[in-house]
């Protein structure tokens, strides 16, 4: 597995377009999905560098901008499946620190990380993570998103609910100066939630990595400088 010092080489890739013919056993929507995958430079780069998903490059680009990963960090990765973000964090930790990942789906083992399968909305989920931690946490990062039902407002509110849970957990475990990162949609967090986060962190901003698909409304809330 390779952790790129810069993702600029991936950004500049322009592959020849691969066209996929519609097969009898394949719907038009699945054909479009397959064609998009085959022509996605981040999918190709993830396969080449040994990452489990193209999402690894979102974290790489977030780190390039905010510089929160590094040797010996204690990190909690919420919504870690299939493991791309955890892979990047482990490589950056260089065999030191601690990484705990959680997802409602099973995530195949990653050396250097402790992974648990659990629904983060379950009452005992935060305590299960805390029991595994050896110290206060440097970074809580969440790539969680609620399963969509096709109604934009409802989907947004359900994901914001996960962000709120992740934020409450972050306040309990982060060390002084720690960082909280969470995926949000439709331009960011709700006003009340954002105001509360700003009370507890020195700086709060939103950033959309280039690795996020252009047609996706996802962006990432980045809160730095936690005040205990």
Long-range contacts (C-beta under 8 A, 24 or more apart in sequence): 1-49, 1-50, 1-51, 1-87, 1-91, 2-48, 2-49, 2-50, 3-49, 3-60, 3-88, 3-91, 3-92, 4-49, 4-60, 6-64, 7-57, 7-60, 7-61, 7-64, 7-210, 7-211, 10-41, 10-42, 10-45, 10-57, 10-211, 11-41, 11-210, 13-41, 13-44, 13-45, 14-41, 15-39, 15-41, 15-44, 42-211, 46-84, 50-87, 51-84, 51-87, 51-88, 52-82, 52-83, 52-84, 52-87, 53-82, 53-83, 53-84, 54-84, 54-211, 55-84, 55-85, 55-143, 55-211, 56-84, 56-85, 56-87, 56-88, 57-209, 57-211, 58-85, 58-143, 58-209, 58-211, 58-212, 58-220, 59-84, 59-85, 59-88, 59-89, 59-141, 60-88, 60-211, 61-209, 61-210, 61-211, 62-181, 62-207, 62-209, 62-220, 62-222, 63-88, 63-92, 65-207, 66-179, 66-207, 66-222, 66-224, 68-138, 68-139, 68-179, 68-181, 68-224, 69-93, 69-139, 71-96, 71-97, 72-96, 72-97, 73-97, 73-99, 73-138, 73-139, 74-98, 74-99, 74-133, 74-134, 74-135, 74-136, 74-137, 74-138, 74-139, 74-175, 75-99, 75-100, 75-137, 75-138, 75-139, 75-140, 75-141, 76-100, 76-101, 76-102, 76-129, 76-133, 76-137, 76-139, 76-140, 76-141, 76-169, 76-173, 77-101, 77-102, 77-113, 77-141, 77-143, 78-102, 78-103, 78-120, 78-140, 78-141, 78-142, 78-143, 78-144, 78-166, 78-169, 79-103, 79-120, 79-142, 79-143, 79-144, 79-145, 79-162, 79-183, 80-107, 80-115, 80-143, 81-105, 81-106, 81-107, 82-107, 82-108, 83-107, 83-108, 83-110, 83-115, 85-141, 85-143, 86-110, 86-113, 86-115, 89-113, 89-139, 89-141, 97-138, 98-133, 98-134, 98-135, 100-129, 100-132, 100-133, 102-128, 102-129, 120-144, 120-162, 120-165, 120-166, 121-162, 121-165, 126-169, 126-172, 129-169, 129-173, 130-172, 130-173, 133-173, 135-175, 136-173, 136-174, 136-175, 136-178, 137-170, 137-173, 137-174, 137-175, 137-178, 138-174, 138-175, 138-178, 138-179, 139-178, 139-179, 139-180, 139-181, 140-166, 140-169, 140-170, 140-173, 140-174, 140-178, 140-179, 140-180, 140-181, 141-179, 141-180, 141-181, 141-182, 142-166, 142-181, 142-182, 142-183, 143-183, 144-182, 144-183, 145-183, 145-185, 145-218, 152-186, 155-185, 156-185, 156-186, 159-183, 159-184, 159-185, 160-184, 160-189, 160-190, 160-193, 163-189, 163-193, 163-221, 164-193, 167-193, 167-196, 167-197, 170-226, 171-200, 171-226, 174-226, 174-228, 175-226, 175-228, 176-226, 176-227, 176-228, 177-225, 177-226, 178-226, 179-222, 179-223, 179-224, 179-225, 179-226, 180-221, 180-222, 180-223, 180-226, 181-220, 181-221, 181-222, 181-223, 182-220, 182-221, 183-218, 183-219, 183-220, 183-221, 184-218, 184-219, 184-220, 184-221, 185-217, 185-218, 185-219, 186-217, 187-217, 187-219, 188-219, 188-221, 189-221, 194-221, 197-221, 197-223, 200-226, 200-227, 201-225, 201-226, 201-227, 202-226, 202-227
